[in-house]
Amino acid sequence: MRTWRAAIVLALVGGSIAAPSPSGAQPIVVKAARLIDGRGGPPLEPAMVRITGERIAEVAATMAVPAGATVIDLGSATLLPGLIDLHTHLTDRDDVHWESALTTTTPPEAALWGARNARLTLMAGFTTCRDMGPTWPYVDVELRKAIDAGAVPGPRLIVAGNYVSSTGGAGDARQFSIYLDVPVVRNLADGPEEIVKAVRTNFKYGADFIKILVTGAVLSKGITPGAQQYADAEIQAAVTEANRWGRPVAAHAHGAEGIKAAIRAGVRTIDHGSYLDDEAVAMLKQNRKTFYVPTLALASYIQESPHVPESEKARGRVVNEIAMGGFRRALAANLPIGLATDAPVMPHGLNAREIEYRVSLGEPAMHAIVAATSVNAEILGMQDRIGSVTAGKLADLIAVHANPLTTIGVLRDVRFVMKGGTVFRDDLSSRKETTR
């Protein structure tokens, strides 16, 4: 079965591929000039990684190559763990404003574009993504299933299924006449009882976590970004119910009061976090249960997009300046900071631009890489499986042709991608040979 699946992957991605090793079959050894393993230590130079099946078996500067192993020699390249993006919308397009999607697109269209965007994201080196809710509910659930089944290439997905928003709030996509309706879309919930029902419904239909919109948004005609749109009791209701299911809550939160209400309620992530103030930083410093996950590089794309109304661009200009200050405040406090993009606000496939942008704001390159790997894995509760190149973890590896610690922009030019032991892209190796 794995042989034909590898052939399908090759045909879909249009690149060279090393067939994955079934349990007990020949291992793969990947060689490179250096390895940045995602944990923040000095690079390993040179580096070799042995993979058996879908997991990493050994990491060393040198090692004996087992008989029958396939060797992938990446020459002077730098190996890294597969990158992780904590905020994507893979079924959305960058040329369709989400508030008009209900009247101009369809769920099948979203699914097809989702497959295309998932491939772009994987080829860009992002092997795991947390997808934060589609305009058409639960299309992301089906995309996750298709990727897991090997039907389409894409990142490992953790999905929201459907977001939870108040009427008239940041997630209210019904920006059209009251005499129209889209019956299949039911994401609005007001009051604790409705919110609990929305949480249960999302989990029933396949969501891995809950996304709740705590404040207004930039790309919205609803309540302003700085305003808290859900009362404290409503936010708490979502967290309490999700925790009963053993699952986390991600809070879209720009405004300071909304950020602090979400932290008090016990959400896992503060997404965007634009108005992060000193009090919020102190609250986050008290424990490592809630994480700040900004989305910063998208600001220029909002201003340049012909599909964003001028009123929302104006919101973006105000929020962007404040968000830069919040990020620098978090850096100075040495907070663990997750990495996220909000693609397609930033086009799919350009996700690494967020890493580069954060470095331009003063974050050390290694710190930003750790954010996109081991910190994000911890936030997802998947640190035992992904986030670093260490023995026992899933074989998610990427490679770039230079050293990102000296040239961070090279991460926008990923040339080798392996996810779970399967090579999806290889534009680097000079030779692939099987030892005897």
C-alpha positions as CSV (number, residue, x, y, z in Angstrom):
1,M,0.0,0.0,0.0
2,R,2.8,2.4,0.9
3,T,4.4,2.0,-2.6
4,W,1.3,3.2,-4.5
5,R,0.8,5.9,-2.0
6,A,4.3,7.2,-2.6
7,A,3.7,7.1,-6.3
8,I,0.6,9.2,-5.8
9,V,2.5,11.8,-3.7
10,L,5.2,12.0,-6.5
11,A,2.6,12.6,-9.1
12,L,0.8,15.3,-7.1
13,V,3.8,17.3,-6.0
14,G,5.8,16.9,-9.2
15,G,9.1,16.4,-7.4
16,S,11.5,13.6,-6.6
17,I,10.6,11.3,-3.7
18,A,12.1,8.5,-1.7
19,A,9.5,5.9,-0.9
20,P,8.7,5.7,2.8
21,S,10.1,2.7,4.7
22,P,7.4,0.3,6.0
23,S,8.1,-1.1,9.5
24,G,11.0,-3.5,9.2
25,A,12.1,-2.3,5.8
26,Q,15.2,-0.4,4.8
27,P,16.0,2.8,6.7
28,I,16.7,6.2,5.2
29,V,19.8,8.3,6.1
30,V,19.8,12.0,5.4
31,K,23.1,13.8,5.4
32,A,23.7,17.6,5.4
33,A,26.3,20.2,6.3
34,R,24.5,21.2,9.5
35,L,21.4,20.6,11.6
36,I,19.5,23.1,13.6
37,D,17.4,20.7,15.7
38,G,14.7,23.1,17.0
39,R,15.8,23.1,20.6
40,G,18.0,26.3,20.5
41,G,21.4,24.8,20.9
42,P,24.4,25.2,18.5
43,P,24.0,23.6,15.1
44,L,25.3,20.1,14.7
45,E,28.0,20.1,11.9
46,P,28.0,17.9,9.9
47,A,24.8,16.1,10.5
48,M,23.2,12.7,9.8
49,V,19.7,11.6,10.6
50,R,18.6,8.0,10.3
51,I,14.9,7.4,9.7
52,T,13.0,4.1,10.1
53,G,9.4,4.1,9.0
54,E,7.9,7.4,10.0
55,R,10.2,8.2,12.9
56,I,13.7,9.4,13.6
57,A,15.9,6.6,14.9
58,E,19.3,8.3,15.3
59,V,20.9,11.8,15.0
60,A,24.6,12.2,15.0
61,A,27.5,14.1,13.4
62,T,28.6,10.8,11.9
63,M,27.2,7.3,12.0
64,A,27.6,3.9,10.4
65,V,25.1,3.6,7.5
66,P,23.1,0.4,7.9
67,A,23.2,-2.1,5.1
68,G,20.4,-1.6,2.7
69,A,19.8,2.0,3.7
70,T,18.8,4.7,1.2
71,V,21.2,7.7,1.6
72,I,20.0,11.2,0.7
73,D,23.0,13.5,0.6
74,L,21.9,17.2,0.8
75,G,25.5,18.5,0.5
76,S,26.0,21.9,2.0
77,A,22.4,22.4,3.0
78,T,21.0,23.1,6.5
79,L,18.5,20.6,8.0
80,L,15.8,21.8,10.3
81,P,12.6,20.3,11.9
82,G,9.4,20.7,9.9
83,L,8.0,24.2,10.6
84,I,4.7,24.7,12.4
85,D,2.1,27.5,11.8
86,L,-0.4,28.0,14.6
87,H,-2.9,30.1,12.6
88,T,-3.9,29.3,9.0
89,H,-7.2,29.2,7.0
90,L,-6.2,26.7,4.3
91,T,-9.7,26.5,2.7
92,D,-9.8,30.3,2.2
93,R,-8.4,32.3,-0.7
94,D,-6.4,35.5,-0.7
95,D,-8.5,37.0,-3.5
96,V,-11.9,36.5,-1.8
97,H,-12.7,38.5,1.3
98,W,-14.1,36.2,3.9
99,E,-17.1,38.4,4.6
100,S,-18.2,37.9,1.0
101,A,-17.4,34.2,0.8
102,L,-20.9,33.0,1.8
103,T,-22.5,34.7,-1.2
104,T,-19.7,34.2,-3.8
105,T,-18.2,30.7,-3.1
106,T,-19.3,27.2,-2.2
107,P,-18.1,24.5,0.2
108,P,-16.8,22.3,-2.7
109,E,-14.9,25.2,-4.0
110,A,-13.4,25.8,-0.6
111,A,-12.4,22.1,-0.4
112,L,-10.6,22.2,-3.7
113,W,-8.8,25.4,-2.9
114,G,-7.9,23.8,0.5
115,A,-6.2,21.0,-1.2
116,R,-4.2,23.4,-3.4
117,N,-3.3,25.6,-0.4
118,A,-2.3,22.6,1.7
119,R,0.2,21.5,-0.9
120,L,1.7,25.0,-1.2
121,T,2.1,25.2,2.6
122,L,3.7,21.8,2.8
123,M,6.1,22.6,-0.1
124,A,7.1,25.7,1.8
125,G,8.3,23.6,4.7
126,F,5.4,23.7,7.1
127,T,4.6,20.1,8.0
128,T,2.1,20.9,10.8
129,C,-0.6,23.6,10.9
130,R,-3.3,24.6,13.3
131,D,-6.2,25.6,11.0
132,M,-8.3,28.3,12.7
133,G,-11.7,27.8,11.1
134,P,-13.1,28.0,7.6
135,T,-15.9,30.3,6.4
136,W,-17.7,27.1,5.4
137,P,-17.9,25.0,8.5
138,Y,-16.1,21.7,8.8
139,V,-14.5,21.8,5.3
140,D,-11.2,21.8,7.2
141,V,-12.2,18.6,9.0
142,E,-12.6,16.9,5.6
143,L,-9.3,18.3,4.4
144,R,-7.6,16.9,7.5
145,K,-9.0,13.5,6.8
146,A,-8.0,13.6,3.1
147,I,-4.4,14.5,4.1
148,D,-4.3,11.8,6.8
149,A,-5.5,9.2,4.3
150,G,-2.8,10.2,1.8
151,A,-5.4,11.4,-0.8
152,V,-3.7,14.9,-1.1
153,P,-0.4,16.2,0.1
154,G,-0.5,18.7,3.0
155,P,0.6,19.5,6.5
156,R,-0.5,17.5,9.5
157,L,-3.6,19.5,10.5
158,I,-5.2,20.4,13.8
159,V,-8.6,22.0,13.0
160,A,-11.2,24.2,14.6
161,G,-14.0,23.0,12.3
162,N,-16.0,26.2,12.9
163,Y,-15.3,29.3,14.9
164,V,-17.5,30.7,17.7
165,S,-18.5,34.3,17.4
166,S,-21.1,36.7,18.8
167,T,-23.8,38.2,16.7
168,G,-22.4,41.3,15.0
169,G,-18.9,40.4,16.2
170,A,-15.6,39.7,14.4
171,G,-16.7,36.3,13.1
172,D,-20.2,37.2,11.9
173,A,-19.9,36.6,8.1
174,R,-23.6,37.5,7.5
175,Q,-22.7,40.9,6.1
176,F,-25.7,40.9,3.8
177,S,-29.5,41.6,3.9
178,I,-31.4,40.2,6.8
179,Y,-33.8,38.7,4.2
180,L,-31.0,36.3,3.0
181,D,-29.7,33.3,4.9
182,V,-27.1,30.5,4.6
183,P,-28.8,27.8,6.6
184,V,-25.7,25.5,6.8
185,V,-23.6,28.1,8.5
186,R,-24.3,28.3,12.2
187,N,-21.3,29.8,14.1
188,L,-23.0,32.6,16.0
189,A,-23.6,32.0,19.8
190,D,-24.7,34.5,22.4
191,G,-24.7,33.8,26.1
192,P,-23.1,30.9,28.0
193,E,-25.8,28.3,27.0
194,E,-25.5,29.0,23.3
195,I,-21.7,28.9,23.5
196,V,-21.7,25.6,25.3
197,K,-23.9,24.2,22.6
198,A,-21.6,25.6,19.9
199,V,-18.6,24.0,21.5
200,R,-20.3,20.6,21.7
201,T,-21.5,20.9,18.1
202,N,-18.0,21.6,16.8
203,F,-16.5,18.7,18.7
204,K,-19.4,16.4,17.4
205,Y,-18.4,17.2,13.8
206,G,-14.7,16.7,14.2
207,A,-13.0,19.8,15.6
208,D,-9.8,19.3,17.5
209,F,-10.0,22.5,19.5
210,I,-12.3,25.6,19.8
211,K,-11.6,29.0,18.3
212,I,-13.6,31.8,20.0
213,L,-13.5,35.4,18.9
214,V,-13.1,37.3,22.1
215,T,-12.6,40.8,20.6
216,G,-13.3,42.6,17.3
217,A,-11.0,42.1,14.3
218,V,-9.2,44.2,11.7
219,L,-10.8,42.4,8.7
220,S,-14.3,42.8,9.8
221,K,-17.2,45.2,9.6
222,G,-18.2,44.2,13.2
223,I,-17.1,45.6,16.5
224,T,-13.7,47.3,16.6
225,P,-10.5,45.3,17.3
226,G,-9.8,46.8,20.6
227,A,-13.3,46.0,22.0
228,Q,-14.2,42.9,24.0
229,Q,-17.1,41.3,22.2
230,Y,-17.7,38.4,24.6
231,A,-18.4,38.8,28.4
232,D,-16.0,37.1,30.8
233,A,-18.7,34.5,31.7
234,E,-19.2,33.7,28.0
235,I,-15.4,33.1,27.4
236,Q,-15.3,31.0,30.6
237,A,-18.2,28.9,29.4
238,A,-16.3,28.0,26.2
239,V,-13.1,27.0,28.1
240,T,-15.0,25.0,30.8
241,E,-16.9,23.0,28.2
242,A,-13.8,22.4,26.0
243,N,-11.8,21.2,29.0
244,R,-14.5,18.7,29.8
245,W,-13.7,17.2,26.4
246,G,-10.0,17.4,27.2
247,R,-9.4,19.9,24.5
248,P,-8.1,23.5,24.3
249,V,-9.4,26.9,23.3
250,A,-7.7,29.4,21.0
251,A,-8.8,33.0,21.5
252,H,-8.8,35.6,18.8
253,A,-8.0,38.6,20.9
254,H,-6.7,42.0,19.9
255,G,-7.8,44.4,22.7
256,A,-6.1,44.4,26.1
257,E,-9.2,43.7,28.2
258,G,-10.2,40.8,26.0
259,I,-6.7,39.4,26.1
260,K,-6.7,39.5,29.9
261,A,-10.2,38.1,30.2
262,A,-9.1,35.2,27.9
263,I,-6.0,34.5,30.1
264,R,-8.1,34.5,33.2
265,A,-10.5,32.0,31.6
266,G,-7.7,29.6,30.8
267,V,-7.4,29.6,27.0
268,R,-4.4,28.0,25.4
269,T,-3.5,30.8,23.1
270,I,-4.0,34.5,22.7
271,D,-4.0,34.8,18.9
272,H,-3.0,38.2,17.5
273,G,-2.6,39.8,21.0
274,S,-2.1,43.2,19.4
275,Y,-2.8,45.3,22.5
276,L,-0.7,43.2,24.8
277,D,0.2,45.4,27.8
278,D,2.4,45.1,30.8
279,E,-0.4,43.6,33.0
280,A,-1.1,40.9,30.3
281,V,2.6,40.1,30.1
282,A,2.8,39.7,33.8
283,M,-0.2,37.3,33.7
284,L,1.4,35.2,31.0
285,K,4.7,35.1,33.0
286,Q,3.0,33.5,35.9
287,N,2.4,30.2,34.2
288,R,3.1,28.4,31.0
289,K,-0.5,27.4,30.3
290,T,-1.5,30.3,28.0
291,F,0.7,31.5,25.2
292,Y,0.9,34.7,23.1
293,V,0.7,34.0,19.4
294,P,1.1,37.2,17.3
295,T,0.5,37.5,13.5
296,L,2.7,40.4,12.4
297,A,3.9,40.2,8.8
298,L,0.4,40.3,7.4
299,A,0.1,44.1,7.9
300,S,1.6,45.0,4.5
301,Y,-0.5,42.5,2.7
302,I,-3.7,44.0,4.2
303,Q,-2.7,47.4,2.9
304,E,-1.8,46.2,-0.6
305,S,-4.8,43.9,-1.1
306,P,-7.4,45.1,-3.6
307,H,-10.0,42.9,-1.8
308,V,-9.8,44.6,1.6
309,P,-12.2,47.6,2.1
310,E,-10.6,50.9,3.0
311,S,-12.3,50.9,6.4
312,E,-10.6,47.7,7.3
313,K,-7.2,48.9,6.0
314,A,-7.6,51.9,8.3
315,R,-8.2,49.6,11.2
316,G,-5.1,47.7,10.2
317,R,-2.9,50.8,10.2
318,V,-3.9,51.6,13.7
319,V,-3.6,48.1,15.1
320,N,-0.2,47.4,13.4
321,E,1.6,50.1,15.2
322,I,0.2,48.9,18.6
323,A,1.0,45.3,17.7
324,M,4.7,46.0,17.1
325,G,4.9,47.5,20.6
326,G,3.2,44.4,22.1
327,F,5.6,42.1,20.4
328,R,8.6,44.0,21.6
329,R,7.2,44.0,25.1
330,A,6.8,40.2,25.0
331,L,10.4,39.8,23.7
332,A,11.8,42.0,26.4
333,A,10.0,39.9,29.0
334,N,11.4,36.7,27.5
335,L,7.9,35.2,27.0
336,P,7.6,32.0,25.0
337,I,6.0,33.3,21.8
338,G,4.2,31.1,19.3
339,L,4.5,31.6,15.5
340,A,1.5,32.1,13.2
341,T,0.6,33.8,10.0
342,D,-3.2,34.0,9.5
343,A,-2.7,32.9,5.9
344,P,-4.3,33.7,3.4
345,V,-4.2,37.3,4.8
346,M,-0.5,36.6,4.0
347,P,-0.7,34.4,0.8
348,H,-0.4,30.6,1.4
349,G,3.1,29.3,0.8
350,L,4.8,32.5,2.1
351,N,4.4,31.5,5.7
352,A,8.1,31.7,6.5
353,R,7.9,35.5,5.8
354,E,6.6,35.7,9.4
355,I,9.8,34.3,10.8
356,E,11.9,36.8,8.7
357,Y,9.7,39.7,9.7
358,R,10.0,38.9,13.4
359,V,13.8,38.8,13.1
360,S,13.6,42.3,11.4
361,L,11.9,43.5,14.6
362,G,14.7,42.3,16.8
363,E,14.1,38.7,17.6
364,P,17.2,36.6,17.3
365,A,17.1,34.1,14.4
366,M,17.5,31.0,16.5
367,H,14.8,32.3,18.9
368,A,12.4,32.7,15.9
369,I,13.2,29.2,14.6
370,V,12.6,27.7,18.0
371,A,9.3,29.5,18.1
372,A,8.3,27.9,14.8
373,T,9.3,24.4,15.9
374,S,9.6,23.3,19.6
375,V,7.6,26.1,21.1
376,N,4.8,25.6,18.7
377,A,4.9,21.9,19.3
378,E,4.6,22.5,23.1
379,I,1.6,24.8,22.5
380,L,-0.1,22.1,20.6
381,G,0.7,19.5,23.2
382,M,2.6,17.6,20.6
383,Q,6.2,18.0,21.8
384,D,6.5,14.2,22.2
385,R,6.0,13.8,18.4
386,I,7.1,17.0,16.5
387,G,9.1,20.2,17.0
388,S,12.7,18.9,17.1
389,V,15.0,16.6,15.3
390,T,15.5,14.0,18.0
391,A,15.3,10.2,18.2
392,G,11.8,8.9,18.6
393,K,9.9,11.8,17.1
394,L,8.2,11.9,13.7
395,A,10.5,12.3,10.8
396,D,9.5,15.9,9.8
397,L,12.6,17.4,8.2
398,I,13.2,20.4,5.9
399,A,16.3,21.7,4.3
400,V,17.5,25.0,2.9
401,H,20.5,25.7,0.8
402,A,22.3,28.1,3.2
403,N,22.5,28.8,7.0
404,P,19.3,30.6,8.2
405,L,21.1,31.8,11.3
406,T,23.1,34.2,9.1
407,T,20.5,34.6,6.3
408,I,17.1,34.1,7.8
409,G,15.3,34.8,4.4
410,V,16.6,31.5,3.1
411,L,13.6,29.9,5.0
412,R,11.4,31.3,2.2
413,D,13.2,29.0,-0.2
414,V,12.8,25.5,1.2
415,R,14.1,22.8,-1.1
416,F,13.7,19.6,0.8
417,V,10.6,18.5,2.7
418,M,10.0,15.2,4.5
419,K,6.9,14.6,6.6
420,G,6.5,11.5,8.7
421,G,9.3,9.7,6.8
422,T,7.9,10.5,3.3
423,V,9.9,12.9,1.0
424,F,7.5,15.3,-0.6
425,R,10.1,17.6,-2.1
426,D,13.8,17.2,-3.0
427,D,15.5,19.9,-5.1
428,L,18.8,19.4,-3.3
429,S,20.2,15.9,-3.1
430,S,23.2,15.2,-5.3
431,R,22.7,11.5,-5.0
432,K,20.3,8.9,-3.6
433,E,21.8,5.5,-3.3
434,T,21.0,2.3,-1.5
435,T,24.0,0.8,0.4
436,R,24.7,-2.9,0.1
